[in-house]
Amino acid sequence: MKKKLLVGLFGLMMVVAACGGGGDGAGENGGDDTTANETAAGEELYQQNCASCHGGDLSGGAGPGLVDASEQHDQDDIVSIILEGYGSMAAVAGVSEEEAEDIADYVLEQ
């Protein structure tokens, strides 16, 4: 009986831990919501402007894969590539510097 109770309590603790502590996300860390919103915006911009060549999952296609982009480039490099082009890739038309930064953040976080 005690063993079943302990297993049940442990399972409950795991579920509560996996669900997080609630709240609105802007408490202790002070910027998680902003970061999450920027990442979501970056992902949406990536899907709209980059996925057709670099793949929806960054695995590549007509353009190279970007899965390991953080090993070769930093954010400034990626922003520059988006805005100015690189090799056979033309600059991405209609993307602002702020949007390019959001895309770079998304790519680097993957």
C-alpha positions, 0 to 999 in steps of 0.5 A: 500500500505504501509503495503504491501511494509513493508511486502515485505521489511521484507520478503526480509530482512529475505531471505537475513539474511537466506542466510548469508552475502556471503564471503568465510567464513574465514573472521571474525571468522578465522576458520569456513572453517577449522571447517566445513571441519573437521566436514565433514571429521568426518562425512565421517569417522563416516559413514565409520567406526561407522555407521554400529553399531551406526546408520547412524543418531547416533540412535544406532543399534548393538551398543548404540546410540550416540545422547547424547554422549556429556552428558556422554563423552568428546572428549578425552573419545571418542578418547580413545574408538575409538582407544582402544575399550570399553566393547564389542567394539573393537578398530577401525582398521586403524583409526589414532588419528587425524581421531579419533579426527575428528570422536569425534568432529562430534559425539559431535556436533550432 
